[in-house]
Amino acid sequence: MRNLMLWGTTALLFVACAGQQKHAETLPAFQNTGNPLITGKFTADPAPMVHAGTLYLYVGHDEYYEGQDTASGGREFNITEWLCYSTDDMQTWSDHGVVLKPTDFNWAVGEAWASQVVEKNGKFYYYVTVQAGEPYTGKAIGVAVGDSPVGPFKDAIGKPLVCDTMTSNGARGWWNDIDPTVLVDDDGQAWMSWGNGTCFLARLKSNMTELDGEIRVVDLPGYVEGPWLHKRGDLYYLTYASMGEGRENISYATAPSMEGPWKYRGELTGMAENSFTIHPGIIEFNGKWYLFYHNAALTLDGHKGAIGRRSVCVDELTYNYDGEMNPVVQTKTGVAER
């Protein structure tokens, strides 16, 4: 009887593992054919993360709606969900579908914007931009948590991590608090930067769901939005969307520590094709560095790219001996195998 029970348990485990393997093998997949990287959907605000030898790419899903082309004041954007893609080699990509929605936060009323996922102590923290409902106002930053890079994710604290009453209302007013980026330093200390019109910076507590101390302002030339934090060696980088000649491009600053001082290093890219916005996401993977961004070069289902119908791209990133990032030329070939 004991042997039969052991055999049954083993069989059940085998079936479960086989089911998981089958699920992994049957995820929709596509090949990298150049830029735009993702061609089956309009996507924006790329946020890469590497975990256990796999690169995960989190994006907002830009969705077309009737009347979008005449909308203004932020209503041109229609993101109701965040998607995830993954790769082991930058060439074959798996589509994990929807991994989080703004409706997963019961205090939010929609309008999802940029986000980022980071891992700490085996947990995956999803920092997002949403439109807050009463009693909060304006754009807000939420945080969800999961046990896997692809979720499921759930609201970690039941309220905004950052909301409008916590930051000064600068030039952008009610949408100051957008586009969170998080860096977990080598000593485990986490930092978050965010903001539209003003670049905010704050420590996070070890639980990753509370600010630790004051909210600082980093003065960066031409800063608009979309900050991205990363570290290479002993140098810290704050890359962001800056104002070019009528549209955004990407600029960056470096510092010897997250405390600063931050030194402006210049522009990293020019403006994105056909897009007012651009949004950096920088990662090292398999010994190379990559810059993810978006343009609006994709036509899908008869709808041309537009301010609210963007398309994620990727090009290789290189550094000089002094840590300066070499300017990135936005290409059509991207990092596809040729």
N, C-alpha and C positions, 0 to 999 in steps of 0.2 A: 504493500500500500504506500509506504514511504517513497519507494522508487517511482511509483506511478505519480505521486504528488509532485516530486521533483521534476519528473519528465513534463508534467502539465505546466508547471511554473516556467520551465525552460522554454517550452513551446510558446507560451503566451508572450514571454520576453522576446523571443525570436520574431513572432508576428508583429509585436509593437515596433521593434527596431526596423523590421522590413517595411512596415507602413511608413515610418519616419523617413527611411531612405527613399522609398518610392515617392513620397511627397516632395522631398528635396530634388529628386531627379525629374519630376514632372512640372516644376515651376516654369512658367513661360520664360523664354530666353531670347536674346538677340545678339548679333555680332556687331562689334564696333566697326562702322564703315566711315568714320570721320565725324566732323562737326556739322550740324548738331549731333550730339552723342545719342540722345533719346529722341526717336522720331515717331513713336506711337502715340504720344501725348504732348501737349504743351507743358513745359516744366520750368521752374525758376528757383532761384535762391539755393544753389547746391551746397550741401554740407557733408563732406566726406568724413568717415571714421574708419580706422583700421582696427580689427580685432581678430586674434587667432589666425593670422595669415590671410584674412579676407578683407577687402575694402567694401564698406557699406556706404551708399550714397543716398542721402535723404534730400528730398526736393518737395517744393510746393507744386500742386497740380493746378496750373492755370486753365480754367474752364471757360469756354465760350458761352455767352448768353445773348439773346436777342436784344439789341440796343446797346451792346457793349461799346461799339465804335463811336458812339456819340456821348458816352458817359464821361464824367470828369470828377475832379476832387477826390480821387482815390477809388471811385466806384468803377474805374476801368478794370480793376483787379477783381478776380472772382476765384478765390482759393477756398474750397470747402473740405480739403483733405490733404494730408501729407503722404507721400509715396516713398518706397525704399527699393533700391536696386543694389545688387552685390556682384563682385567679381573676384576671381583669384589671379587674373592675369591682364586685366585692363582690356581684354578683347571679347571674351564671352561674358555676357551680363545676364543675371537672373532677375526676374521681376517679382518682388514680394508683395506688390499691390499696396493697398491702403494700410498704413500702420497706425495712424492717429488722425482724429478729426477735432476741430474746435468744439464740436458738440460733446466731446468727451469731457469737457470742463463745464460743469453745470452753472458756473457763474459767467460764462462767456456767451455772446450772442452772435458769433460768427466772425467773418472777415479774417481768415487766417493769413498770416504773412510769414516771414522768414523764421527758420528754426535751426537747431543743432542738437546732436546727440553726443554725449560723452560717457565714458565708462569709469567707474570708481568702485573698487572693492566688490567686483562681481555684479554690480547693479548698473543699469543703463538709464541715464537721465536725459529726458527730452525737453529742451527749453524752446518755447514757442512764443510767437506773437499772435494775440487774438484781440478782438474787440470785446471789451468788458461790458457787462450789464450792471444794473443797479445792485448794490449801492456804489459800485465803482464807476469811473467814467473814463472815456477815451481808450486808446490802445493800452494793452497790458501784457506783461510777460508771465506765462504760466510754466509749470514744470510737471512733467509726468515721469513715471518710473516703471521699469520693467526688468525682468530677469534674463532677457535675451535681446540681441541687437534688433530683432524684428518684432519685439513685443510678445504678448500684449502689454500695452502701456496703460497706466491709469493715473489720474490726477493725484499728485503726491501730497498736496496740502489743502485742497478744497477751496483755495482762494488764490489771487495773484501773488506771485513772488515780488513783482514790481508793478505798481499802478501809478496813475497820474498824480496823486497827492504826495508821492514820495520824491518827485523830481521837479526842478524848476521848469516852468513853461517858457521855453525859449522861442525861437523863431517858428518852430513847427507846432507849438501848442499841444493840442490834445493827442497828437500822434508822436510825441517825443519818445515814448517807451516801446521801441520796436527793435527787431533784429538782434536777438541775444547771441553772443558767442562766448564759449567757456573754455578756459585752459586749466588743466590740472597739472600743476608743476611737479617736478621730480620729488619734492618733499611731501607731496600730497595736498598742498594748499591749492585751492581752486579759486580762480578769478573769473568774473563775468564782465563783459563790456557790451554796451548796447546804445541805441539812440539814433534819432533823426534830427539833424540840425545841431545837436549837441552830442558829443561822445562821452558817455558815462562809463565809469569803471568802479567795481567794488569787489571786495573779498566775499567768498561764500564760506559759510560754516562747514564743518566736516560732514554734516548730514546732507549737504548739497541742495538744501531746500530753504535756506535762510541766508539773508545778507549778514555779513559780519563787519560791523562798523559803518563808517560814513560812505556815502556815495560821492565819488570824486568826479571832476570834469577834466578831461584831457584835451588840451588845445592843439588841434591839428589843422594845418592849412587846407582850406577847401573842403573840410569834412561835410558830408551830406548824410550818409547812412551806411548800413551793411558792414559793420566791422567784423574782422576775423583775427583771432589770436592764434599764434603758433610760436614754437620755440625751436631753434636749431643751434646745437652746441650750447654756448652760454649766452646767446643773443635772443632777445624777445622781439617779436614782430607784431605790429598792429597795422593790418591792411584794411583799407576801407574804400567805399565809393566816394569819389570827390567830384567836384563840378568841373567839367571840361568846357568846351566851346558850345554851350547850349545843351549838352547832354553829359551824363556821368562817365567818368573813366575810373581807373583804380590807382590809388596812391598808397604809400605806406611810410611808417616810421619804425625805428628800432630803439631799444633801450637795454641797458645792462641788467635791469631787474624790472619786475612788474611795478615797482615803486617809481620807475623812471630814473632820470629824465628821458622823455621821448624825443628823439631827433628825427625830423622829417628827412626822408631819403629820396623823395621824388615820385614820379609816376611809374607804375608798373605796366599798365596797358593804356591804349587809347580807348576811344568810345566803342561800344558794342554795335555790331551791325543792326540797323533798323530799330534799336531799342534805346529809350531814354535812360533806363536803369541798367546797372551791372552789379553783380554781387560776387565777391571772391570767396573761395573755399580752398584752402591750401593743405596738402598732406604729403607725407613721405610714404612710399609703398614699393616694396621689392627693390629697394636701393635707389629709387628715383623720386624726384619731387614733382608734384603736379599742381597746376592752377585750374580749378573748376570755376566756371562763370556762366553767365547766360547772355544770349543775344535774342533777336526776334527774327531769325532768318528762315524759320520753318513754316511751310504751308501745310495745313492738315485739314482734310475733309472740306476743301474749298475755301478755308479761312486762312488768310495770310497772317504772318506774325504781326504783332502790334504791342503797344505798351503793356497790355494785360494778357498777351499770348506769346510767351517767351519760350526759349529752347536752351537747355543746358548743354554746355560744351566743355572740353578739357584740352589743355596743351601742357607740354612739359615745361618745368620751371628750373632754372639754374642759378647758381650763386657765384659771386666773385670771391677772391681770397679773403677780403675783409668782411664778408657776410652780406654785402650788398646784393640784392636780387637783380639779375639781369632783366631788362625789359622783355615782356612776353608779347610776341606777335600772334594775334588771333588768326588761326589757320582753318582751312576747310578740311585738311587731312587729319588734324588733331594728333592723336597717338595711335591711330589704327595701323595695323601691320600692312606694310606695302611690299 
